[in-house]
Amino acid sequence: MVISLFIKATVVHADFFGEDERVSVIFGPVTYHYSHNPEHNSFPWFTAIELESASRWELGGALFNNSFSQPCGYLYGGKRWIAGSPDEHFFVKLTGGALIGYVKPYDKKIPVNADGLGLGVIPAVGYKYKRASTQFVILGTAGFMLTMGYDL
């Protein structure tokens, strides 16, 4: 089934997106927190899909478990700046959007939050080689996450 979905996604990418546009899947299995708290979940199982235009603007959506094991989502837009060739480069990325799922008693753990709907601004630095990438994602004052990505 997974192979079938991969093949279908590749066909959709070839038919729908332009040559310099891309679709990526991103996975972040581990988070490091700056301060120790026995309640912290270090395994968010962050999973995202991103669409990037030829001008490096992005739209994405992610599902993950937050630092307190609450199921959450992140719907975002952003921009990527690269240094190097399109096939091999370092990059800086900034995304912002809606964080969904930080509810009581942890609703105050993100600065802007109303009934589980909050605002997130997430910077990252990374490296891309051909279709694979890795990112160092800064999670505000809470910690950081390392991710791996692959362009479909």
C-alpha positions as a Python dict, from the first residue, in 0.01 Angstrom:
ca = {
    (1, 'M'): (0, 0, 0),
    (2, 'V'): (280, 244, 88),
    (3, 'I'): (452, 177, -245),
    (4, 'S'): (122, 238, -426),
    (5, 'L'): (78, 575, -250),
    (6, 'F'): (439, 670, -332),
    (7, 'I'): (387, 590, -701),
    (8, 'K'): (58, 783, -711),
    (9, 'A'): (218, 1084, -539),
    (10, 'T'): (505, 1078, -790),
    (11, 'V'): (258, 1071, -1082),
    (12, 'V'): (54, 1357, -931),
    (13, 'H'): (375, 1558, -884),
    (14, 'A'): (475, 1504, -1248),
    (15, 'D'): (133, 1606, -1378),
    (16, 'F'): (39, 1893, -1147),
    (17, 'F'): (358, 2074, -1048),
    (18, 'G'): (606, 2264, -1262),
    (19, 'E'): (966, 2168, -1311),
    (20, 'D'): (1104, 2387, -1031),
    (21, 'E'): (824, 2313, -783),
    (22, 'R'): (836, 2028, -536),
    (23, 'V'): (642, 1823, -283),
    (24, 'S'): (831, 1696, 21),
    (25, 'V'): (755, 1464, 308),
    (26, 'I'): (931, 1543, 635),
    (27, 'F'): (977, 1329, 945),
    (28, 'G'): (1105, 1438, 1286),
    (29, 'P'): (1120, 1151, 1533),
    (30, 'V'): (1305, 1321, 1822),
    (31, 'T'): (1293, 1655, 2005),
    (32, 'Y'): (1553, 1784, 2251),
    (33, 'H'): (1421, 2011, 2529),
    (34, 'Y'): (1647, 2279, 2677),
    (35, 'S'): (1517, 2217, 3030),
    (36, 'H'): (1448, 1881, 3190),
    (37, 'N'): (1088, 1807, 3283),
    (38, 'P'): (971, 1451, 3348),
    (39, 'E'): (643, 1535, 3166),
    (40, 'H'): (828, 1618, 2841),
    (41, 'N'): (770, 1392, 2545),
    (42, 'S'): (1090, 1365, 2340),
    (43, 'F'): (931, 1160, 2062),
    (44, 'P'): (686, 1384, 1873),
    (45, 'W'): (666, 1166, 1559),
    (46, 'F'): (644, 1490, 1359),
    (47, 'T'): (519, 1414, 1006),
    (48, 'A'): (465, 1687, 744),
    (49, 'I'): (401, 1744, 379),
    (50, 'E'): (522, 2063, 210),
    (51, 'L'): (457, 2218, -128),
    (52, 'E'): (729, 2457, -247),
    (53, 'S'): (699, 2692, -544),
    (54, 'A'): (978, 2777, -786),
    (55, 'S'): (1024, 3106, -597),
    (56, 'R'): (1081, 2909, -271),
    (57, 'W'): (749, 2999, -104),
    (58, 'E'): (602, 2708, 91),
    (59, 'L'): (270, 2575, 219),
    (60, 'G'): (259, 2282, 457),
    (61, 'G'): (76, 2080, 712),
    (62, 'A'): (209, 1867, 997),
    (63, 'L'): (82, 1626, 1259),
    (64, 'F'): (274, 1557, 1580),
    (65, 'N'): (251, 1498, 1953),
    (66, 'N'): (354, 1810, 2145),
    (67, 'S'): (595, 1816, 2439),
    (68, 'F'): (313, 1698, 2665),
    (69, 'S'): (194, 1415, 2436),
    (70, 'Q'): (-113, 1604, 2314),
    (71, 'P'): (-201, 1536, 1945),
    (72, 'C'): (-139, 1858, 1749),
    (73, 'G'): (-127, 2004, 1402),
    (74, 'Y'): (58, 2289, 1232),
    (75, 'L'): (-78, 2451, 914),
    (76, 'Y'): (178, 2692, 779),
    (77, 'G'): (327, 2903, 507),
    (78, 'G'): (684, 3014, 474),
    (79, 'K'): (990, 3096, 268),
    (80, 'R'): (1319, 2917, 204),
    (81, 'W'): (1646, 3091, 113),
    (82, 'I'): (1921, 2877, -39),
    (83, 'A'): (2298, 2905, -76),
    (84, 'G'): (2424, 2675, -351),
    (85, 'S'): (2280, 2493, -649),
    (86, 'P'): (1919, 2370, -655),
    (87, 'D'): (2045, 2009, -620),
    (88, 'E'): (2287, 2068, -332),
    (89, 'H'): (2262, 2357, -91),
    (90, 'F'): (2239, 2492, 260),
    (91, 'F'): (1919, 2675, 343),
    (92, 'V'): (1742, 2889, 599),
    (93, 'K'): (1367, 2857, 632),
    (94, 'L'): (1104, 3053, 823),
    (95, 'T'): (745, 2932, 858),
    (96, 'G'): (445, 3070, 1041),
    (97, 'G'): (92, 2954, 1091),
    (98, 'A'): (-172, 2794, 1307),
    (99, 'L'): (-74, 2556, 1587),
    (100, 'I'): (-370, 2339, 1675),
    (101, 'G'): (-406, 2122, 1985),
    (102, 'Y'): (-227, 2289, 2277),
    (103, 'V'): (-513, 2259, 2528),
    (104, 'K'): (-543, 2278, 2908),
    (105, 'P'): (-348, 2231, 3119),
    (106, 'Y'): (-69, 2312, 2867),
    (107, 'D'): (-243, 2589, 2672),
    (108, 'K'): (-6, 2853, 2817),
    (109, 'K'): (304, 2673, 2683),
    (110, 'I'): (278, 2864, 2353),
    (111, 'P'): (260, 3245, 2365),
    (112, 'V'): (-53, 3300, 2154),
    (113, 'N'): (-329, 3044, 2214),
    (114, 'A'): (-708, 3058, 2238),
    (115, 'D'): (-894, 2734, 2307),
    (116, 'G'): (-628, 2518, 2141),
    (117, 'L'): (-574, 2741, 1837),
    (118, 'G'): (-241, 2919, 1857),
    (119, 'L'): (23, 3090, 1649),
    (120, 'G'): (361, 2940, 1565),
    (121, 'V'): (668, 3095, 1404),
    (122, 'I'): (934, 2833, 1335),
    (123, 'P'): (1285, 2900, 1198),
    (124, 'A'): (1508, 2622, 1063),
    (125, 'V'): (1846, 2574, 898),
    (126, 'G'): (1923, 2277, 681),
    (127, 'Y'): (2108, 2102, 404),
    (128, 'K'): (1968, 1946, 88),
    (129, 'Y'): (2139, 1694, -138),
    (130, 'K'): (1943, 1596, -449),
    (131, 'R'): (1603, 1479, -314),
    (132, 'A'): (1700, 1430, 52),
    (133, 'S'): (1728, 1698, 318),
    (134, 'T'): (1785, 1743, 689),
    (135, 'Q'): (1685, 2037, 909),
    (136, 'F'): (1769, 2175, 1251),
    (137, 'V'): (1434, 2321, 1364),
    (138, 'I'): (1429, 2576, 1647),
    (139, 'L'): (1123, 2537, 1871),
    (140, 'G'): (1131, 2874, 2046),
    (141, 'T'): (1262, 2862, 2402),
    (142, 'A'): (1149, 2499, 2448),
    (143, 'G'): (1404, 2308, 2240),
    (144, 'F'): (1491, 2188, 1892),
    (145, 'M'): (1414, 1905, 1654),
    (146, 'L'): (1613, 1733, 1382),
    (147, 'T'): (1414, 1633, 1075),
    (148, 'M'): (1469, 1434, 760),
    (149, 'G'): (1291, 1509, 434),
    (150, 'Y'): (1250, 1363, 88),
    (151, 'D'): (1121, 1525, -232),
    (152, 'L'): (859, 1317, -411),
}
